[in-house]
Amino acid sequence: MTELQKLFAIVTSPTRAFDAIRLSPTWVVPLLLVLIVNIGIQFVVYNVIATDGNFDRVAREKIEWDARASGTVLTPTDLQSQINALRRQKTYWYLGPLIGIPLSLLPMAIFFYIVLRLVRAGTTFLQVFSVLCWSFVIYRAIGGLFIIAALLVHGASNFFPVPAEAWSPTSLAQFIPRSSLSPGMYSAISKLDLFLVWWLAVMVIGLSRVSRNLTIARSCVIVSATEVAYLGLNAAGLLP
């Protein structure tokens, strides 16, 4: 099965795709695809939405949101200093996905590999990493294209800089006023998204198919428990 066929099968027949990935684990193509789409998101945010004309407003909203989430009291000097820092970061907008995506996927792969080793699932680290990269296409590539479309449709006047998951048109955050929840709870709620559920379902199938001793049910328990724990820690403000 070619990489293009795997990409198509991830959407239409994940079982068949992961059977091929079990025999020949690959990760470069899905990782590149995720990076390209997320660089596109960053481009839209920093070059189409947050223009020079409204950058201070957008930066101020982000800084104030982060301060509320951490319980920090900002002085005018602190606020301006952080705005200036974000303005400098704007120059390197493209580095976010190049650093953030691998640093997200690698720890996840290590975590799931350790868990699968503990339950004697019978898989390799490369197979687990490949499953995460290919399944991540659902959430951060296909879902990312919808985010780009939503950002362009809503425009700068309705742009809210954080949390990024709330930009998705299928995020639960679209239906809940952010002022009604704490920043941590709103951040957790924003992650409840159609593409997240789809991604987790595909990951469940993938981990099961590349493992010799892991049923769909056990895979579902592992993935679901991990996601619930993550959302709980996020709601408590302990994780981003």
C-alpha positions as CSV (number, residue, x, y, z in Angstrom):
1,M,0.0,0.0,0.0
2,T,1.4,3.4,-1.0
3,E,1.5,6.4,1.3
4,L,-1.3,8.0,-0.6
5,Q,-3.4,4.9,-0.3
6,K,-2.7,4.8,3.4
7,L,-3.8,8.4,3.7
8,F,-7.1,7.6,1.9
9,A,-7.6,4.5,3.9
10,I,-7.1,6.3,7.3
11,V,-10.3,8.1,6.5
12,T,-12.3,5.4,4.7
13,S,-11.0,2.1,6.2
14,P,-8.6,2.6,9.1
15,T,-8.4,-1.1,9.8
16,R,-7.0,-1.8,6.4
17,A,-4.6,1.1,6.7
18,F,-3.2,0.0,10.0
19,D,-2.8,-3.6,8.9
20,A,-0.4,-2.2,6.2
21,I,1.2,0.1,8.8
22,R,1.8,-2.9,11.1
23,L,3.8,-4.6,8.4
24,S,5.6,-1.4,7.3
25,P,5.5,1.4,9.9
26,T,6.0,4.8,8.3
27,W,5.5,8.3,9.8
28,V,7.2,10.9,7.5
29,V,4.3,11.6,5.2
30,P,1.6,12.0,7.9
31,L,3.9,14.1,10.0
32,L,4.8,16.4,7.0
33,L,1.1,16.7,6.2
34,V,0.3,17.7,9.8
35,L,3.1,20.2,9.8
36,I,2.1,21.8,6.5
37,V,-1.5,22.3,7.6
38,N,-0.5,23.7,11.0
39,I,2.0,26.1,9.4
40,G,-0.9,27.2,7.3
41,I,-2.9,27.8,10.5
42,Q,-0.1,29.9,11.9
43,F,0.2,31.8,8.7
44,V,-3.5,32.7,8.8
45,V,-3.3,33.7,12.4
46,Y,-0.1,35.8,12.2
47,N,-0.4,37.2,8.7
48,V,-4.1,37.5,8.0
49,I,-5.9,37.7,11.3
50,A,-3.4,39.4,13.7
51,T,-2.2,42.2,11.4
52,D,0.0,45.1,12.5
53,G,-3.1,47.2,12.9
54,N,-4.8,44.9,15.4
55,F,-1.9,43.0,16.9
56,D,-1.8,44.9,20.2
57,R,-5.5,44.1,20.8
58,V,-5.1,40.4,20.0
59,A,-1.9,40.1,22.1
60,R,-3.5,41.9,25.0
61,E,-6.5,39.4,25.0
62,K,-4.1,36.5,24.9
63,I,-1.9,37.8,27.8
64,E,-4.9,38.7,29.9
65,W,-6.5,35.3,29.3
66,D,-3.2,33.5,30.3
67,A,-2.9,35.7,33.4
68,R,-6.5,34.8,34.5
69,A,-5.7,31.1,33.9
70,S,-2.6,31.3,36.1
71,G,-4.0,33.7,38.7
72,T,-1.4,36.3,37.9
73,V,-2.0,40.0,38.4
74,L,-0.5,42.1,35.6
75,T,0.8,45.6,35.9
76,P,0.7,47.9,32.9
77,T,4.4,47.5,32.6
78,D,4.1,43.7,32.6
79,L,1.4,43.8,30.0
80,Q,3.3,46.0,27.6
81,S,6.5,43.9,28.1
82,Q,4.6,40.7,27.2
83,I,3.0,42.4,24.2
84,N,6.5,43.4,23.0
85,A,7.7,39.8,23.5
86,L,4.8,38.4,21.5
87,R,5.5,41.0,18.7
88,R,9.0,39.6,18.5
89,Q,7.7,36.1,18.4
90,K,5.4,37.0,15.5
91,T,8.5,37.2,13.3
92,Y,9.1,33.5,13.9
93,W,5.5,32.4,13.5
94,Y,6.4,29.4,11.4
95,L,8.5,27.8,14.2
96,G,5.5,26.9,16.4
97,P,4.3,23.8,14.5
98,L,7.9,22.7,13.6
99,I,8.7,22.6,17.3
100,G,5.3,22.0,18.9
101,I,4.0,19.1,16.8
102,P,7.0,16.8,17.2
103,L,7.2,17.7,20.9
104,S,3.5,16.7,21.2
105,L,3.7,13.4,19.3
106,L,6.9,12.1,20.7
107,P,5.9,12.1,24.4
108,M,2.5,10.7,23.5
109,A,4.2,7.8,21.6
110,I,6.5,7.2,24.6
111,F,3.6,7.2,27.0
112,F,1.4,4.8,25.0
113,Y,4.4,2.5,24.2
114,I,5.2,2.2,28.0
115,V,1.5,1.5,28.7
116,L,1.3,-1.1,26.0
117,R,4.5,-2.7,27.2
118,L,3.0,-2.9,30.7
119,V,-0.2,-4.7,29.4
120,R,2.0,-6.9,27.2
121,A,0.2,-5.8,24.0
122,G,3.1,-7.0,21.8
123,T,4.0,-4.0,19.6
124,T,7.1,-1.8,18.9
125,F,7.8,1.8,19.5
126,L,8.0,2.5,15.8
127,Q,4.5,1.0,15.3
128,V,3.0,3.0,18.1
129,F,4.6,6.2,16.8
130,S,3.4,5.5,13.3
131,V,-0.2,5.0,14.6
132,L,-0.1,8.3,16.4
133,C,1.3,10.2,13.3
134,W,-1.2,8.7,10.9
135,S,-4.2,9.1,13.3
136,F,-3.1,12.6,14.1
137,V,-3.9,13.5,10.4
138,I,-7.6,13.3,11.3
139,Y,-7.3,15.8,14.1
140,R,-4.6,18.2,13.1
141,A,-4.6,18.0,9.2
142,I,-8.2,17.4,8.2
143,G,-9.5,19.2,11.3
144,G,-6.9,21.8,10.7
145,L,-8.2,22.6,7.2
146,F,-11.6,23.3,8.8
147,I,-9.9,25.6,11.4
148,I,-8.3,27.6,8.5
149,A,-11.6,27.9,6.8
150,A,-13.3,29.0,10.1
151,L,-10.6,31.6,10.8
152,L,-10.9,33.1,7.3
153,V,-14.7,33.2,7.5
154,H,-14.9,34.8,11.0
155,G,-12.1,37.3,10.3
156,A,-10.1,39.4,12.7
157,S,-13.0,41.1,14.5
158,N,-14.3,37.8,15.9
159,F,-10.9,36.2,16.5
160,F,-10.1,34.9,20.0
161,P,-6.4,34.0,20.3
162,V,-6.6,31.2,23.0
163,P,-7.1,28.4,23.4
164,A,-6.4,27.4,19.9
165,E,-8.8,24.4,20.0
166,A,-11.7,26.8,20.3
167,W,-11.0,28.0,16.7
168,S,-12.4,24.7,15.4
169,P,-16.0,25.1,14.1
170,T,-16.9,21.8,15.7
171,S,-15.5,22.5,19.1
172,L,-17.9,22.5,22.0
173,A,-16.5,25.9,22.9
174,Q,-18.3,27.4,20.0
175,F,-21.6,26.8,21.9
176,I,-20.5,28.0,25.4
177,P,-19.8,31.6,26.3
178,R,-16.2,31.7,27.5
179,S,-17.1,34.3,30.2
180,S,-19.3,31.6,31.8
181,L,-16.4,29.3,32.7
182,S,-12.9,29.6,34.2
183,P,-10.1,29.7,31.7
184,G,-9.0,26.2,32.6
185,M,-12.5,24.7,32.3
186,Y,-13.0,26.6,29.0
187,S,-9.7,25.3,27.7
188,A,-10.8,21.7,28.5
189,I,-14.2,22.2,27.0
190,S,-12.7,23.6,23.8
191,K,-10.9,20.3,23.3
192,L,-14.2,18.4,23.1
193,D,-14.4,18.4,19.3
194,L,-15.8,16.2,16.6
195,F,-12.3,15.8,15.1
196,L,-10.9,14.9,18.5
197,V,-13.5,12.1,18.9
198,W,-12.7,10.9,15.3
199,W,-9.0,11.0,16.0
200,L,-9.3,9.0,19.2
201,A,-11.5,6.4,17.5
202,V,-8.9,5.9,14.8
203,M,-6.1,5.7,17.3
204,V,-8.0,3.0,19.2
205,I,-8.2,1.0,16.0
206,G,-4.6,1.6,15.1
207,L,-3.1,0.6,18.5
208,S,-5.2,-2.6,18.4
209,R,-4.3,-3.5,14.8
210,V,-0.5,-3.0,15.3
211,S,-0.5,-5.0,18.6
212,R,-0.6,-8.8,18.8
213,N,-2.4,-8.9,22.1
214,L,-4.6,-5.8,22.3
215,T,-8.3,-6.0,21.7
216,I,-10.4,-3.1,20.5
217,A,-12.1,-3.0,23.9
218,R,-8.8,-2.8,25.8
219,S,-7.4,-0.2,23.4
220,C,-10.5,1.9,23.9
221,V,-10.2,1.7,27.7
222,I,-6.5,2.8,27.5
223,V,-7.1,5.7,25.1
224,S,-10.3,6.9,26.8
225,A,-8.8,6.8,30.3
226,T,-5.8,8.8,29.1
227,E,-8.0,11.4,27.4
228,V,-10.3,11.8,30.4
229,A,-7.2,12.2,32.7
230,Y,-5.8,14.8,30.4
231,L,-9.0,16.8,30.2
232,G,-9.3,16.7,34.0
233,L,-5.8,18.0,34.5
234,N,-6.4,20.6,31.8
235,A,-9.6,21.8,33.5
236,A,-7.7,22.0,36.8
237,G,-5.1,24.3,35.1
238,L,-2.3,21.8,35.5
239,L,-1.7,21.2,31.8
240,P,-2.0,23.4,28.7
